[in-house]
Amino acid sequence: MKSEKRVNQKVLVTGASGYVGLHCVKELLEQGYSIGPLLRMPYANERLELCEANLLNQDDWPEAISGCTFILHVASPWPIVADKSTITIAVNGTYNVLHAAAACNTVKKVVITSSCSAINDGWSNDGHVFDESYWSDLESSRIEDYARSKTLAEKAAWNYWTSIEHGNKFDLTILNPTFITGPVLSNVKHGSATIISRMMDYRTFLAAPKASLGVVDVRDVARAHVDALSNPKTNGQRILITSQPSVWFSDWRKWLQEEFGNKGYHITPIVAPNWLVKIYSKTGFDEQAKALIHRIGPELKFDNSKVKCRQ
């Protein structure tokens, strides 16, 4: 009965051809939902419809959302080195999706993919255990445009949702995953794979910095998105999704060496001291290395108890 009901519940997945979006589509199909994903898909069946919409074109969204029960808004730009356009697309795209949802009385719930970058960026790791009560510090000189885009887009989402007085007041959940890794389902380029691929060659990853990242498996992220659709405990909540403890780049380097070192990959054996990373970042030779400079320091700590209690 439950699966029969889900077949009649159509879910719109934005960014469905992306890394997380594809895993969300796979999880939705496995749990029995019907899907109207946006953009190209490597496979399709009777429960999968394809459509296309531009995040910045407000007129595209009413038709894309029509008849949907749920929306997974996953689409958002993630270049390794972001710029101001990243902010515009993230904020305006989120507004356009929510505005259309508020005008469509079939939509019961929207789940948005935000990021830990809307939680801990701009802060020093010293003395902090980051949870959902934190917001990235937009006034900090440490914050980057990608984190700014996720923070402003999430704040815009909450502000718009709380201001809905007329029209369809759908339920809203926002998920904040840390660095997402795990199997890929297509050859579409994405930030996580780019970072890992750089680490597989000493010519693009000369040494591991003394920096740590919160990490979460992409399959767990997709499952969290889909489970939130039917879990009322998540309504009106932002939820940090991460494993703990965080992972040091030196550990990544060691694991990659153990797994791929004998398969022709030349992975750096070096862990760089902080002073060397800072000097190298100032040369301007590597913009991606420059983006890491604010990550070096004490262990990055998160409190993931909220996601555990809502499972």
C-alpha positions as CSV (number, residue, x, y, z in Angstrom):
1,M,0.0,0.0,0.0
2,K,2.8,2.4,0.9
3,S,4.6,1.8,-2.4
4,E,1.3,2.2,-4.3
5,K,0.7,5.6,-2.7
6,R,4.2,6.7,-3.5
7,V,3.8,5.9,-7.2
8,N,1.0,8.5,-7.2
9,Q,3.3,11.1,-5.5
10,K,5.3,12.9,-8.1
11,V,8.7,14.4,-7.0
12,L,10.5,17.1,-8.9
13,V,14.3,16.9,-8.6
14,T,16.2,20.0,-9.7
15,G,19.8,19.4,-10.9
16,A,18.9,15.7,-11.5
17,S,21.8,15.1,-13.8
18,G,24.3,16.2,-11.1
19,Y,26.2,14.2,-8.6
20,V,23.8,14.4,-5.7
21,G,20.7,14.7,-7.9
22,L,21.3,11.4,-9.7
23,H,21.6,9.6,-6.4
24,C,18.4,11.2,-5.2
25,V,16.7,10.0,-8.4
26,K,18.0,6.5,-7.8
27,E,16.9,6.5,-4.2
28,L,13.4,7.8,-5.1
29,L,12.9,5.1,-7.7
30,E,14.0,2.5,-5.3
31,Q,11.5,3.8,-2.7
32,G,8.7,3.7,-5.2
33,Y,8.2,7.4,-6.1
34,S,7.4,8.8,-9.5
35,I,9.8,11.5,-10.6
36,G,9.9,14.6,-12.9
37,P,13.6,15.3,-12.9
38,L,15.1,18.3,-14.6
39,L,17.8,18.0,-17.2
40,R,19.4,15.0,-18.9
41,M,19.2,11.5,-17.4
42,P,21.3,8.4,-18.3
43,Y,18.2,6.1,-17.9
44,A,14.5,6.4,-17.8
45,N,11.4,4.2,-17.1
46,E,7.7,4.6,-16.8
47,R,8.0,6.5,-13.5
48,L,10.5,9.0,-14.8
49,E,9.6,12.1,-16.8
50,L,12.1,14.6,-18.2
51,C,11.9,18.4,-18.4
52,E,14.2,21.4,-18.5
53,A,14.1,24.7,-16.7
54,N,16.5,27.5,-16.1
55,L,17.1,28.5,-12.5
56,L,17.2,32.1,-13.4
57,N,14.0,32.0,-15.6
58,Q,11.0,32.4,-13.3
59,D,8.6,31.6,-16.0
60,D,10.0,28.0,-16.5
61,W,9.0,26.8,-13.0
62,P,5.2,26.8,-12.8
63,E,5.0,24.2,-15.6
64,A,7.9,22.2,-14.2
65,I,6.3,22.0,-10.8
66,S,2.7,21.4,-11.9
67,G,1.2,18.3,-10.4
68,C,4.1,17.6,-8.1
69,T,3.6,16.5,-4.5
70,F,7.2,17.1,-3.4
71,I,10.3,19.0,-4.6
72,L,13.9,18.2,-4.0
73,H,15.8,21.4,-4.9
74,V,19.3,20.1,-5.3
75,A,20.5,22.3,-8.2
76,S,23.1,24.9,-7.3
77,P,26.4,25.9,-8.8
78,W,29.6,24.5,-7.2
79,P,32.7,25.7,-9.0
80,I,35.9,25.0,-7.0
81,V,36.7,28.7,-7.3
82,A,33.4,30.5,-7.2
83,D,32.6,34.1,-8.2
84,K,29.7,36.5,-7.8
85,S,27.6,34.8,-10.4
86,T,27.5,31.8,-8.2
87,I,25.7,33.9,-5.6
88,T,23.1,35.2,-8.1
89,I,22.3,31.8,-9.4
90,A,22.0,30.2,-6.0
91,V,19.8,32.9,-4.5
92,N,17.6,33.7,-7.4
93,G,17.2,30.0,-8.4
94,T,16.0,29.1,-4.9
95,Y,13.6,32.0,-4.9
96,N,12.1,31.0,-8.3
97,V,11.5,27.4,-7.2
98,L,9.9,28.4,-3.9
99,H,7.8,31.1,-5.5
100,A,6.4,28.5,-8.0
101,A,5.8,26.0,-5.2
102,A,3.8,28.6,-3.2
103,A,1.6,29.0,-6.3
104,C,1.0,25.3,-6.8
105,N,-1.5,23.8,-4.4
106,T,-0.4,20.2,-5.0
107,V,3.1,20.7,-3.5
108,K,3.2,19.4,0.1
109,K,6.9,19.7,0.9
110,V,10.2,21.1,-0.4
111,V,13.6,19.8,0.6
112,I,16.5,22.0,-0.2
113,T,20.2,21.0,-0.4
114,S,22.2,23.6,1.4
115,S,25.7,23.0,2.8
116,C,27.9,23.1,5.9
117,S,29.3,26.1,4.1
118,A,26.3,28.0,5.3
119,I,27.2,26.9,8.9
120,N,30.9,27.1,9.6
121,D,32.5,29.3,7.0
122,G,34.1,32.5,8.2
123,W,34.7,31.1,11.6
124,S,37.9,29.8,13.2
125,N,37.8,26.2,14.2
126,D,39.2,27.0,17.6
127,G,36.7,26.3,20.4
128,H,33.7,25.6,18.2
129,V,31.7,22.5,17.7
130,F,29.4,23.5,14.8
131,D,25.8,22.6,14.7
132,E,22.6,23.9,13.1
133,S,22.5,27.0,15.4
134,Y,25.5,28.4,13.6
135,W,25.4,30.6,10.5
136,S,28.5,31.3,8.4
137,D,29.9,34.8,9.1
138,L,29.2,36.9,6.0
139,E,31.3,39.8,7.4
140,S,34.4,37.7,7.8
141,S,37.3,38.1,5.4
142,R,37.7,34.3,5.5
143,I,34.4,33.6,3.8
144,E,34.4,32.7,0.1
145,D,31.8,33.2,-2.6
146,Y,30.6,29.6,-2.6
147,A,29.9,29.7,1.1
148,R,28.3,33.2,0.7
149,S,26.1,31.7,-2.1
150,K,24.9,28.8,0.1
151,T,24.4,31.1,3.2
152,L,22.4,33.8,1.3
153,A,20.4,31.2,-0.6
154,E,19.4,29.4,2.6
155,K,18.5,32.6,4.4
156,A,16.5,33.7,1.4
157,A,14.6,30.3,1.5
158,W,13.7,30.6,5.2
159,N,12.8,34.3,4.9
160,Y,10.5,33.6,1.9
161,W,8.9,30.5,3.5
162,T,8.1,32.2,6.8
163,S,6.6,35.2,4.9
164,I,4.0,33.1,3.0
165,E,0.6,34.2,4.1
166,H,-1.4,33.6,1.0
167,G,-1.1,30.7,-1.4
168,N,0.3,27.3,-0.7
169,K,2.2,27.1,2.6
170,F,4.2,23.9,2.0
171,D,6.5,22.2,4.6
172,L,10.2,23.0,4.2
173,T,13.3,21.1,5.3
174,I,16.9,22.3,4.5
175,L,19.8,19.8,4.6
176,N,23.4,20.9,5.2
177,P,25.8,18.2,4.2
178,T,29.6,18.5,4.6
179,F,32.0,17.4,1.9
180,I,30.2,14.8,-0.2
181,T,32.0,11.8,-1.5
182,G,31.2,8.3,-2.8
183,P,30.4,6.6,-6.1
184,V,29.5,8.6,-9.2
185,L,26.6,7.6,-11.5
186,S,27.7,9.6,-14.5
187,N,30.6,11.4,-16.1
188,V,29.2,14.9,-15.3
189,K,32.0,16.9,-13.7
190,H,31.4,18.0,-10.1
191,G,33.3,19.6,-7.3
192,S,33.8,16.5,-5.1
193,A,35.3,14.4,-7.9
194,T,37.5,17.4,-9.0
195,I,39.0,17.7,-5.6
196,I,39.6,13.9,-5.2
197,S,41.1,13.7,-8.8
198,R,43.5,16.5,-8.0
199,M,44.7,14.5,-4.9
200,M,45.4,11.5,-7.2
201,D,48.4,13.2,-8.9
202,Y,51.3,15.0,-7.1
203,R,51.5,17.5,-10.0
204,T,48.1,18.9,-9.1
205,F,48.3,18.2,-5.3
206,L,51.9,18.7,-4.3
207,A,51.4,18.1,-0.6
208,A,48.6,17.5,1.9
209,P,47.8,20.6,4.0
210,K,47.1,20.3,7.7
211,A,43.4,20.9,7.2
212,S,40.3,18.7,7.9
213,L,36.9,18.3,6.4
214,G,33.6,17.0,7.5
215,V,32.7,14.1,5.2
216,V,29.5,12.3,4.3
217,D,28.7,9.5,1.8
218,V,26.6,10.7,-1.2
219,R,24.2,7.7,-0.7
220,D,23.5,8.9,2.9
221,V,22.8,12.4,1.6
222,A,20.4,11.1,-1.0
223,R,18.7,8.9,1.6
224,A,18.3,11.9,3.9
225,H,16.7,13.9,1.2
226,V,14.1,11.2,0.3
227,D,13.4,10.2,4.0
228,A,12.8,13.9,4.8
229,L,9.8,13.9,2.4
230,S,7.8,11.6,4.6
231,N,9.3,12.4,8.0
232,P,7.3,15.2,9.8
233,K,10.1,15.5,12.4
234,T,12.1,17.3,9.8
235,N,9.5,20.0,9.0
236,G,10.8,23.5,9.5
237,Q,14.3,22.2,10.3
238,R,17.8,22.8,9.0
239,I,19.7,19.6,9.5
240,L,23.5,19.1,9.4
241,I,24.5,15.8,7.7
242,T,28.0,14.5,8.4
243,S,30.0,11.7,9.8
244,Q,32.4,12.4,12.7
245,P,35.2,12.9,13.3
246,S,36.3,15.0,10.4
247,V,38.9,13.7,8.0
248,W,42.4,15.3,7.7
249,F,43.9,15.7,4.2
250,S,46.8,13.6,5.4
251,D,44.4,10.7,6.0
252,W,42.9,11.2,2.5
253,R,46.4,11.1,1.1
254,K,47.3,7.9,3.0
255,W,44.1,6.1,2.0
256,L,44.4,7.0,-1.7
257,Q,48.0,5.9,-1.7
258,E,47.1,2.5,-0.1
259,E,44.3,2.0,-2.6
260,F,45.7,3.4,-5.8
261,G,49.4,3.8,-5.4
262,N,50.1,0.4,-7.1
263,K,47.7,1.2,-10.0
264,G,49.8,3.9,-11.7
265,Y,48.7,6.9,-9.7
266,H,51.4,9.2,-8.3
267,I,50.1,10.4,-5.0
268,T,52.2,12.9,-3.0
269,P,53.9,11.5,0.1
270,I,54.3,14.9,1.6
271,V,52.3,16.6,4.4
272,A,53.0,20.3,4.1
273,P,53.6,22.6,7.2
274,N,51.2,25.5,7.5
275,W,53.8,28.2,6.7
276,L,54.6,26.5,3.3
277,V,51.0,26.3,2.3
278,K,50.5,30.0,3.1
279,I,53.5,31.0,1.0
280,Y,52.5,28.8,-1.9
281,S,48.9,30.2,-1.8
282,K,50.2,33.7,-2.2
283,T,52.1,32.9,-5.4
284,G,48.8,32.9,-7.4
285,F,49.9,29.8,-9.3
286,D,47.0,27.7,-8.0
287,E,43.6,29.3,-7.3
288,Q,42.3,26.0,-5.8
289,A,45.2,25.9,-3.3
290,K,44.4,29.5,-2.4
291,A,40.9,28.5,-1.6
292,L,42.3,26.0,1.0
293,I,44.2,28.6,3.0
294,H,41.4,29.3,5.4
295,R,40.9,25.6,6.1
296,I,44.3,24.9,7.7
297,G,44.3,24.8,11.5
298,P,42.7,22.8,14.3
299,E,40.3,20.0,13.7
300,L,36.9,21.0,12.3
301,K,34.3,19.6,14.7
302,F,30.6,19.1,14.0
303,D,27.7,18.0,16.2
304,N,25.6,15.6,14.1
305,S,23.2,14.6,16.9
306,K,20.2,16.3,15.2
307,V,20.2,14.1,12.1
308,K,20.6,11.0,14.3
309,C,17.5,11.8,16.4
310,R,15.4,12.4,13.3
311,Q,16.1,9.1,11.6
